Amino acid sequence: MTSTQLINLPQLPEIIDGLPNISGWETEVTSVVQHQKPIFLSTTNIRLEDITAGFAIALHMHQPTIPAGVNGALISNLQYMFEHPHEGDNHNAGPFSYCYSRMADFIPELVSQGYNPRVMLDYSGNLLWGLQQMGRGDILENLKRITCDRTYQPYVEWLGTMWSHSVVPSTPIPDIKLHIQAWQHHFAAIFGWEALARVKGFSPPEMHLPNHPDTLYQFIKALLECGYRWLIVQEHTVESLTGEPLQFKHLPHRLIARNSAGETLSITALIKTQGSDTKLVGQMQPYYEAKTLSRQNLGAVSIPPLVTQIADGENGGVMMNEFPPAFKKVWYEQDRRVVGLTGTEYLELIQAAGCRFEDYPTCQAAGQYQIWQRVQNDFTPDVADAIAQIKQANPNFHIDGASWTNHISWVEGYENVLSPMNQLSALFHEKVERPNVDTKQPQYRQALLYNLLLQTSCFRYWGQGVWTDYARTIFEQGTAVVNANFVVAGG
């Protein structure tokens, strides 16, 4: 899509009837994101032949939406923290708010001093809406500066994500694409169409990658249909096609998704290495690791490897206090041989140097080798049979996906959240999501909002208690909204 065509698109309202803009312009969104034009190649000041290694860091920001306002109204957990400063760690509300904004101070400062910083940003839709609800336009305006001002575009890359921070493996499959599109709508409404056209990388909440063949296939299919070129995956959530750990974790990989019917899709994956995420990013360890690496061959091309890391951008003392000086120190001292990059910038540079997608080392979701080993070429037994056989032989095998929090199950013990979540999703698709539905109508947007909100990971991450109670309230409110505004299809 050309600049003229982007200008001719309607300016999207950020808030509609008190709700975030998460639907209604699907055709326009698709027209903007489905392009293959380079994003960074014309503006990058990095010469690939001059460097031995690179590093890329991403900051993940999220605050859930909770029914804790007056009469159960939906508000941001950040607002609740401000209003209840003496509960738990709610005293961090102020520092958290600063963390959401501060990168828009750091980048211009460093650029004005002649340095060459890089950062990738991942903000959930919940957080963006919460900032709007709270009247924190100051934070959003600050972020717009480094997003929309061409001076800073070479240094900052936004990553797409699931709008309501849902973990993909246990998200109902029909809702995966709805989350992805809702975030694209919301981002375009806040930052503009041209900014959305530059979002080509994807960050799955909790780095949670599906390993059920059909779920992974639908996830990758949705990403490709929504214009994404690559995603970040956690090192231990993937394996080689022969079931072994990855050998070349600092090179881009081709993630293979094969479903029960034998259909195959693939997408580029940048590998986030294991470790304590906030400490690794908070102390800028990716830079120091990159200094120990040397160029590697990818196909017939010698390229610099890339150390990729993502962490919460606000959580914990390391990120709140140690990260700012550590971040700045790296740019002050880095030499020309080890440089910061964004994901899309790196991929475009190596492709311009002659690297081909077909030459990337391949990987698949963890555990799939065992499945495909049992599934014969004629797909007998089928995938379901193979999974059942593996579970019988190995009770520890599961298809719940894998994430950076593997000590926490997102499924086991959460029937009281998952069951209502699946019920509301089924009700939504039965009554609301029909052919030719008007996704601009307020009733649709409200129903979609509740459906997506109930899938927020926090309602399981924090364990039983108030958070599962929040989920029950959202389920009840969402069910009432759908039943009040829609009838059964054909009824």
CORTAPE-V833521 format. One line per field, one symbol per residue. phi: phi as a letter, one per 20 degrees, with the letter a starting at -180 (. if undefined). psi: psi as a letter, one per 30 degrees, with the letter a starting at -180 (. if undefined). burial: 1 if it has 24 or more other C-alpha atoms within 12 Angstrom, else 0. A space follows every 10 residues. Layout:
phi = ???
psi = ???
burial = ???
This chain:
phi = .effffffff feffcclmdf fcaocgffgf feeebdffdd fedfdedgfe deacbcdcde cbcfececef lmffcfgfff ffecfeeldf fegfgggfff dfffeffgff ffenecfbbd ccdffgfgfg fffemeffff ffffgeedfg gdffdccedf bfgdleefgd eggfegffff ffffgffffe dofffffeec dcdfglledf dfgfffgfff gffffenedb becfgeecbf fdndffecfe dfddeedcef enfccbbfce eeffpfffff fgdlfgffff fedcfcecme decffcedbc bgecfnffff defgffffgf ffdfefecce beffgfffff ffeofdgfef febbfgnfgf fffeefgemc fffgffffff fffcgefbde ncbecffdee cfndgfdfff gffffffgff ddedgmfefe ffffffffgf ffffegfgfd genfpffffg ffffffffff ffffdcdggn e
psi = kleeeeeflk kkkekjhglk jglfheeeee fefilgkkef effkgkjeff lfllkkkkkk kkklkligak hglklkfeee eefifgkbgf fgeeeeeeef ffffeeeeee efgglilkkk kjkleeeeee eeefghfeee eeeeefefjf efeffkkkkl akehhkkeeg kkeffeeeee eeeeeeeeee fleeeeffjf lkjkkghjkk fkeeeeeeee eeeefggkfl lkkkegflll fggllkfifg lkljjkjkaf ggkklllkkk jkllljeeee eegheeeeee ffllllkjbg kklklkjkkk lkffkleeee efeeeeeeee eefkaffjlk lleeeeeeee efffkkeffk klllkkffee efefjlfghj lleeeeeeee eefjffklhg llafiffkkg ekghefeeee eeeeeeeefe feilkgkjff keeeeeeeee eeefgkfffe egllbeefee eeeeeeeeee eeeefllkkf .
burial = 0000000000 0111100011 1111110111 1111000011 1001111100 1111111111 1111111100 0001111111 1000000000 0110111111 1111111101 1000111111 1111111111 1111010011 1111111100 0111111111 1111111111 1111111111 1111111111 1111111111 1111111111 1111111111 1111111111 1111111111 1000110111 1111111111 0000111111 1111001111 1111111111 1010110100 0011111111 1111100111 0011011101 1001001111 1111111111 1000101001 1111111111 1100100000 0010011001 0000000111 1111100011 1001011111 1111111110 1110000011 0111111111 1111111111 1000001111 1111111110 1100010000 0
